[in-house]
Amino acid sequence: MTGIGRARGPLGPDRTAELSVKSVNHRSLDLTVRVRESETLLEPVIRRVFSSRLARGKVDVALQIRRLSAAGRDVAVDEPLLEAFLARLSALSQKYPIVSKLEPRDLLAIPQLFAFDNGAEEPDEAELSGIERVAGEAADALIAMRETEGARVAADLSARIASLRERLASLAARREEIVSRLRDGVRERLKALAVDFPMDPGRLEQEAALAADRSDVSEELHRLEGHLEQFGSLVASADEPVGKKLEFLCQEILRELNTVASKARDLPLVREVVDMKSELEKVREQVANVE
């Protein structure tokens, strides 16, 4: 599910941590944590917090740490390199029309002349607790947004499942009629054949009954009702991730609909099944957004 979250908090006496997170739909949890090289020891803490609270989604987490004072910072200058550069520049200025006067910004363009030390060191327990707290707040903000979206998705899924159950009830109500029409149709075709090929009336009825039985979809309709009822219950009362369960139920519902379509010899029934499969495809698209 999609969402964003952000949190900020103190990290030690002179540092603050700001953590931003965003997520998009994904079949499983794909977690990326972006930190600077000097902060890699904080990554496992952040990863543990989000892995324990999220089950699905492509989640991108970015950490930014700011210092509140200059304490603990140092800028090192490679003076031998600078002296060699200036000497070479002076020699070139005597031979070529080159201005040897430099501005501070010119020095910044010299590779490896400056080295910056942020005073990075192994974080202590207070800093680890601080980053865990900030990560938890960012995760809570993300989850709150995802839950808001989830409520809208759940409402849409409930409406679509209710529509499928109404269509299924209509099919179940016509089951006897469909079987009777099928038996009558088979009986009429066999009677037409019996004109040229005499057939025992008892055998005729037996063949008609067998053909109708092979096309009976009672079991499939019953299983469909159970799958749809379970689907609706999961959507209405889920207190844990159910996205994968819903995906599995969609597969089972589609399997039963395909069986009904293959067994049925009633054109209105086949058309109804096609409409139900179209509605189910919309359900499957929405389930991809559910954790």
Phi, psi and omega in degrees: 000154183270154179170166176224159177206153180209144178207153179218146179192166181291147178224082186089182185288333185230021180224148173237147179245133175238127185234126177241145183218143174220152181220150173229174185294142176198150183293330179225185179273115177243097188256125176240126180244121183254115177225161175284162184301326182285353184241019184296335180290344178272343184300315181301326180294314180297316181298320180295320181297312184287325179294329181280344185249345182238148180244331182219161176117151172269106190250129180242118183245133179233131181248135175226125181247131179242140175268141181270345180217171180275357181298137178085000180258151180209143177240117180261138180243130177279087186295319177302321178295319180295317180296319179295322180293315181295320179297318179293322179293320178296319180294320180292326181292335177281337183261330183232160179284069181244132177281123184273355180283132183245146172261159178305324180295333177293323180294326181294340180276354180276119182298140173066013179283326182245145173230130184252129179244116180272008181071027181293136178210172182298128183293145178270182184298323180295320180291320178296320177295322180295315181291328177294321179294315180296318178298320178297320179293320178294320178296320178298319179296319178296314181297321179299318179292320180294325178293324177297314176295321181299325179296320178292319179296318180298320179297318179294317179296318180299319180294319181290320178293323176297321177296318178296322180292325176295317178297320180294320178298323178295320178295317181297324180292333181265003187301310181299319179298317181295316180296318180295318179295320179295317180296318179294321180295317179295319181297318180294321179293321179291324177296321179296323178289329184292346177297318180268333182231099183307138182224139178297130181305323178296318178295323178300313180296323180296315179295321179297319179294319179296317179297319179294322180294321179294335181261004180286130183248024183301314182296319180295319179295322178295316179293323177299317179299318179295318180296316181293322177295317178295320178301311180298322179295319179296318180293321186282328189230026183287128174240018178208166179302128182233005185304315182291324176296319179294322176299318179297317179296323177299319178297317181293320178297316179297322179299314181293321178296320177297321179295317178300315181296324182285330182273330186287143174239022180251118185299314177301323178296316179298318179297321178295320178296320177299317177296320179294322178294323176297318178293322179296324179298323176293324176296317180297323178296320179288323181299331177299342179267359187261132175279000000 
